[in-house]
Amino acid sequence: MTNLRVFSGRSNPELSNRICQYLGIPLGRAHIDNFPDSEVSLKLGEDVRGRDTYIVQSTCAPVSERLLELLILVDCLRRASAKRVNVVLPYFGYARQDRKDEGRVPITAKLVANLITTAGADRVITLDLHAAQIQGFFDIPVDHLSSEPIITQYCMSLALGPVTVVSPDVGNVKRARVYARRLEGELAILDKRRVSGSDAVMNTIIGEVKDRTILMVDDIIATAGTIAEASRIVRERGARKIIVAATHGVLCGPAIERLAAAPIDHLAITDTIPLSDEARRRLPIVEVLSVSELLGEAIRRIHHNESVSSLFMPYSP
């Protein structure tokens, strides 16, 4: 591992340190600051010539600044003669606009993929993309990992009883079916109609939820409108216990307030995005699951040119 260096942006240094602890190496030294006019200032604190390098950076809030910081890190390592520059994106921002579903809109997911590739990245490792087809937007190898084994293990540690995995919208059915198979539970679907970027209306539930433990899993909890409304509906239909799990806890806008008021018994999110102090204080039901071992193992295998296939989602939808 002497030729391996892992560097961290400012988005999630705690996760970066846990990844390095798993790998048994120190975190690479890099001084990142801002000039008085807010431009990003960067200087590496060690030699990377001929080394296999990894940058851990989630493009979470402030999204644009974290993205630019990532691009500058890639460029810096490339100009410092690193052998390979691998980008570890626990959370890939700008992923919601992944197609032209109406006129005069951008495809930001493709734009960001182009920026990362043009900056000089050789490979991308990411976790639970908002849409799996975003892998194809990159012209470099992409390892798309899943937090499913981590969330499933957490759920199995709870006293579940009869389980129904509820998909809060039609687009999430494939993900819900994977969890239903793993937990040997039933599948239910909520009919959702989005009325704005932060609000959704749900009218119909297809499937049995009465007197059952309900598990709702999504890739992102942003404003929590969907999850809060879905929790209310299944509780009204007689659900015994409600567990909500998500890979990326964006938790923006009214999310914390909505989750605190929702009838949720357990809330699990991973540490791809750092949890704010306010969220920890106001959401005592939250459990943070670490993806450090999953990402660390992927880095180790890639560094040693080993297969990472077994780290992918074990069941196809």
C-alpha positions as CSV (number, residue, x, y, z in Angstrom):
1,M,0.0,0.0,0.0
2,T,3.0,2.3,-0.1
3,N,2.1,3.6,-3.5
4,L,-1.5,4.5,-2.4
5,R,-2.5,7.9,-1.3
6,V,-6.0,9.0,-0.3
7,F,-6.8,12.7,-0.2
8,S,-10.0,14.4,1.1
9,G,-11.9,17.5,0.1
10,R,-13.7,19.5,2.7
11,S,-17.1,17.9,2.2
12,N,-16.6,14.9,4.5
13,P,-13.2,14.6,6.2
14,E,-14.6,12.2,8.8
15,L,-15.6,9.6,6.2
16,S,-12.2,10.1,4.5
17,N,-10.4,9.4,7.8
18,R,-12.5,6.3,8.4
19,I,-11.7,5.0,4.9
20,C,-8.0,5.5,5.6
21,Q,-8.3,3.7,9.0
22,Y,-9.8,0.7,7.2
23,L,-6.9,0.7,4.6
24,G,-4.3,1.2,7.4
25,I,-2.8,4.3,5.8
26,P,-2.7,7.9,6.9
27,L,-4.9,10.5,5.1
28,G,-2.9,12.4,2.5
29,R,-1.9,15.9,3.4
30,A,-3.5,18.7,1.4
31,H,-4.1,22.3,2.5
32,I,-7.4,23.6,1.2
33,D,-8.4,27.1,1.9
34,N,-10.1,30.1,0.2
35,F,-8.5,33.3,-1.1
36,P,-10.1,36.6,0.2
37,D,-12.3,36.7,-2.9
38,S,-13.5,33.1,-2.1
39,E,-11.5,31.3,-4.8
40,V,-10.3,27.9,-3.7
41,S,-6.7,27.7,-2.7
42,L,-5.0,24.2,-2.7
43,K,-1.5,22.8,-2.1
44,L,-0.5,19.2,-1.6
45,G,1.6,18.4,1.4
46,E,3.4,15.3,0.0
47,D,4.8,13.8,-3.1
48,V,2.4,11.9,-5.4
49,R,4.6,11.3,-8.4
50,G,4.0,7.8,-9.8
51,R,1.4,6.9,-7.1
52,D,-2.1,5.6,-7.2
53,T,-4.2,8.5,-5.8
54,Y,-7.9,8.7,-4.6
55,I,-9.9,11.8,-3.9
56,V,-12.9,11.4,-1.5
57,Q,-15.4,14.2,-2.0
58,S,-19.2,14.4,-1.9
59,T,-20.7,17.1,-4.0
60,C,-23.1,18.1,-1.2
61,A,-24.0,21.6,0.1
62,P,-22.5,24.0,-0.8
63,V,-22.7,21.9,-4.0
64,S,-21.1,24.2,-6.6
65,E,-18.1,25.0,-4.3
66,R,-17.5,21.3,-3.4
67,L,-17.7,20.4,-7.1
68,L,-15.1,23.0,-8.1
69,E,-12.9,21.9,-5.2
70,L,-13.0,18.4,-6.5
71,L,-12.0,19.5,-10.0
72,I,-9.1,21.5,-8.6
73,L,-7.9,18.5,-6.6
74,V,-8.0,16.3,-9.8
75,D,-6.1,18.9,-11.8
76,C,-3.5,19.3,-9.0
77,L,-2.8,15.6,-8.7
78,R,-2.6,15.3,-12.5
79,R,-0.1,18.1,-12.7
80,A,1.9,16.6,-9.8
81,S,2.4,13.5,-12.0
82,A,0.2,11.1,-10.1
83,K,0.1,7.7,-11.9
84,R,-3.7,7.4,-11.6
85,V,-6.3,9.9,-10.3
86,N,-9.4,8.1,-9.0
87,V,-12.4,10.1,-7.8
88,V,-14.5,8.7,-4.9
89,L,-17.9,10.3,-5.0
90,P,-19.9,9.0,-2.1
91,Y,-22.7,11.4,-3.1
92,F,-23.0,12.6,-6.8
93,G,-24.7,16.0,-6.9
94,Y,-26.4,17.6,-9.9
95,A,-27.8,14.2,-10.7
96,R,-31.5,15.1,-10.7
97,Q,-31.5,16.5,-14.2
98,D,-30.4,13.4,-16.1
99,R,-32.5,13.8,-19.2
100,K,-34.6,16.4,-21.1
101,D,-38.1,15.8,-19.8
102,E,-39.2,19.2,-21.1
103,G,-37.9,21.9,-23.4
104,R,-35.1,24.3,-22.6
105,V,-33.6,22.4,-19.6
106,P,-30.0,21.2,-19.2
107,I,-28.7,17.7,-18.5
108,T,-26.5,18.6,-15.6
109,A,-25.6,15.1,-14.7
110,K,-23.9,14.7,-18.1
111,L,-22.2,18.2,-17.7
112,V,-20.7,17.2,-14.4
113,A,-19.5,13.9,-15.8
114,N,-17.8,15.7,-18.6
115,L,-16.2,18.2,-16.1
116,I,-14.7,15.4,-14.0
117,T,-13.4,13.5,-17.0
118,T,-11.9,16.6,-18.6
119,A,-10.2,17.6,-15.4
120,G,-8.2,14.4,-15.7
121,A,-9.9,11.7,-13.6
122,D,-9.1,8.1,-14.6
123,R,-11.9,6.4,-12.7
124,V,-15.0,7.2,-10.6
125,I,-16.2,5.2,-7.6
126,T,-19.7,6.3,-6.5
127,L,-22.6,5.1,-4.4
128,D,-26.3,4.8,-5.2
129,L,-26.6,7.2,-8.1
130,H,-30.0,8.9,-8.4
131,A,-30.3,7.2,-11.8
132,A,-28.2,4.2,-12.7
133,Q,-27.8,5.3,-16.3
134,I,-25.6,8.2,-15.2
135,Q,-22.8,5.7,-15.3
136,G,-23.0,5.9,-19.1
137,F,-22.5,9.7,-19.0
138,F,-18.8,9.1,-18.1
139,D,-16.2,8.1,-20.7
140,I,-14.0,6.6,-18.0
141,P,-14.6,3.5,-15.8
142,V,-17.3,3.9,-13.1
143,D,-17.8,1.6,-10.1
144,H,-21.3,2.0,-9.0
145,L,-21.7,0.6,-5.5
146,S,-24.8,0.0,-3.4
147,S,-25.5,0.6,0.3
148,E,-28.0,-2.2,0.2
149,P,-25.9,-4.7,2.2
150,I,-25.3,-2.1,4.9
151,I,-28.9,-1.0,5.3
152,T,-30.1,-4.6,5.1
153,Q,-27.8,-5.6,7.9
154,Y,-29.1,-2.7,10.0
155,C,-32.7,-3.8,9.4
156,M,-32.0,-7.4,10.4
157,S,-30.6,-6.1,13.7
158,L,-34.1,-4.8,14.6
159,A,-37.1,-6.9,15.7
160,L,-39.0,-6.7,12.4
161,G,-41.7,-9.3,12.4
162,P,-43.8,-9.5,9.2
163,V,-42.2,-7.0,6.8
164,T,-43.6,-5.0,3.9
165,V,-41.2,-2.9,1.9
166,V,-43.0,0.2,0.6
167,S,-41.9,2.0,-2.5
168,P,-42.8,5.7,-2.0
169,D,-43.1,6.2,-5.7
170,V,-43.2,4.1,-8.9
171,G,-39.7,5.0,-9.9
172,N,-38.3,3.3,-6.7
173,V,-40.0,-0.1,-7.2
174,K,-36.8,-1.8,-8.4
175,R,-34.9,-0.8,-5.3
176,A,-37.8,-1.8,-3.0
177,R,-38.0,-5.2,-4.7
178,V,-34.3,-5.9,-3.9
179,Y,-34.9,-5.2,-0.2
180,A,-38.1,-7.2,-0.2
181,R,-36.2,-10.3,-1.5
182,R,-33.4,-9.8,1.0
183,L,-35.7,-9.5,4.0
184,E,-38.2,-12.1,2.7
185,G,-41.0,-9.5,2.9
186,E,-43.9,-8.3,0.8
187,L,-43.8,-5.3,-1.6
188,A,-46.2,-2.4,-1.6
189,I,-46.3,0.7,-3.8
190,L,-47.6,4.2,-3.2
191,D,-49.1,6.3,-6.0
192,K,-47.3,9.7,-5.8
193,R,-48.0,12.8,-7.8
194,R,-45.5,15.6,-7.3
195,V,-47.0,19.1,-7.2
196,S,-43.8,21.0,-6.7
197,G,-40.1,20.4,-6.0
198,S,-40.7,20.0,-2.3
199,D,-44.3,18.7,-2.1
200,A,-46.0,15.5,-3.2
201,V,-49.6,14.2,-3.0
202,M,-50.3,10.4,-2.4
203,N,-53.7,8.9,-2.7
204,T,-53.4,5.1,-3.3
205,I,-51.4,2.3,-1.7
206,I,-51.1,-1.1,-3.5
207,G,-50.2,-3.9,-1.1
208,E,-50.8,-5.0,2.5
209,V,-49.4,-2.8,5.4
210,K,-51.8,-3.4,8.2
211,D,-50.1,-4.8,11.4
212,R,-46.8,-5.1,9.6
213,T,-43.4,-3.5,9.9
214,I,-42.9,-1.1,7.1
215,L,-39.5,-0.4,5.5
216,M,-39.2,2.6,3.1
217,V,-35.9,2.9,1.3
218,D,-34.8,5.6,-1.0
219,D,-31.5,6.9,-2.4
220,I,-32.0,10.5,-1.2
221,I,-34.0,12.2,1.4
222,A,-33.9,15.9,0.4
223,T,-36.9,17.9,1.6
224,A,-38.5,14.7,3.1
225,G,-41.9,15.6,1.6
226,T,-42.4,12.2,0.0
227,I,-41.2,10.2,3.1
228,A,-43.2,12.2,5.6
229,E,-46.4,11.9,3.6
230,A,-45.8,8.2,2.9
231,S,-45.2,7.5,6.6
232,R,-48.5,9.2,7.5
233,I,-50.4,7.2,5.0
234,V,-49.1,3.8,6.0
235,R,-49.6,4.6,9.7
236,E,-53.2,5.5,9.0
237,R,-53.6,2.2,7.2
238,G,-52.5,0.3,10.4
239,A,-48.7,-0.1,10.1
240,R,-47.2,-1.5,13.3
241,K,-43.7,0.0,12.9
242,I,-42.1,2.3,10.3
243,I,-38.5,2.2,9.4
244,V,-37.1,4.7,6.9
245,A,-33.6,4.3,5.3
246,A,-31.8,6.3,2.7
247,T,-28.2,6.4,1.4
248,H,-27.9,10.2,1.1
249,G,-29.3,12.4,3.8
250,V,-29.3,15.7,2.0
251,L,-31.9,17.0,4.5
252,C,-32.5,20.5,3.0
253,G,-35.3,23.0,3.5
254,P,-38.0,21.7,5.8
255,A,-36.7,18.2,5.9
256,I,-35.7,18.1,9.6
257,E,-39.0,19.6,10.7
258,R,-41.0,17.1,8.6
259,L,-39.0,14.1,9.7
260,A,-39.3,15.1,13.4
261,A,-43.1,15.4,13.0
262,A,-43.5,12.2,10.9
263,P,-44.6,8.9,12.6
264,I,-41.3,7.2,12.0
265,D,-39.9,4.7,14.5
266,H,-36.4,4.3,13.1
267,L,-34.5,6.5,10.6
268,A,-31.2,5.2,9.1
269,I,-29.0,7.2,6.7
270,T,-25.4,6.6,5.7
271,D,-22.4,9.0,6.2
272,T,-22.0,9.8,2.5
273,I,-23.1,13.3,3.6
274,P,-22.2,14.6,7.1
275,L,-25.2,14.9,9.4
276,S,-25.6,18.4,10.7
277,D,-25.7,19.2,14.5
278,E,-29.3,20.4,14.1
279,A,-30.3,17.1,12.6
280,R,-28.6,15.1,15.4
281,R,-30.3,17.3,18.0
282,R,-33.8,17.3,16.6
283,L,-33.9,13.7,15.2
284,P,-33.1,11.3,18.1
285,I,-34.5,8.4,16.0
286,V,-31.6,8.8,13.4
287,E,-28.9,6.1,13.1
288,V,-25.9,6.9,10.9
289,L,-24.5,3.9,9.1
290,S,-20.9,4.2,7.8
291,V,-20.0,3.3,4.2
292,S,-16.3,3.6,5.0
293,E,-15.5,-0.1,4.9
294,L,-17.4,-0.6,1.6
295,L,-15.6,2.3,-0.1
296,G,-12.3,1.3,1.6
297,E,-12.6,-2.3,0.3
298,A,-13.4,-1.0,-3.2
299,I,-10.2,1.2,-3.1
300,R,-8.1,-1.7,-1.9
301,R,-9.3,-4.0,-4.7
302,I,-8.9,-1.4,-7.4
303,H,-5.4,-0.6,-6.2
304,H,-4.5,-4.2,-6.4
305,N,-6.3,-4.8,-9.7
306,E,-8.8,-7.2,-8.1
307,S,-12.4,-7.7,-8.9
308,V,-15.0,-5.4,-7.3
309,S,-18.0,-7.2,-8.7
310,S,-18.9,-8.8,-5.4
311,L,-19.3,-5.4,-3.9
312,F,-22.1,-4.5,-6.3
313,M,-25.8,-5.0,-5.5
314,P,-26.1,-8.8,-4.9
315,Y,-29.5,-9.2,-6.4
316,S,-30.6,-7.9,-9.8
317,P,-34.0,-6.1,-9.7
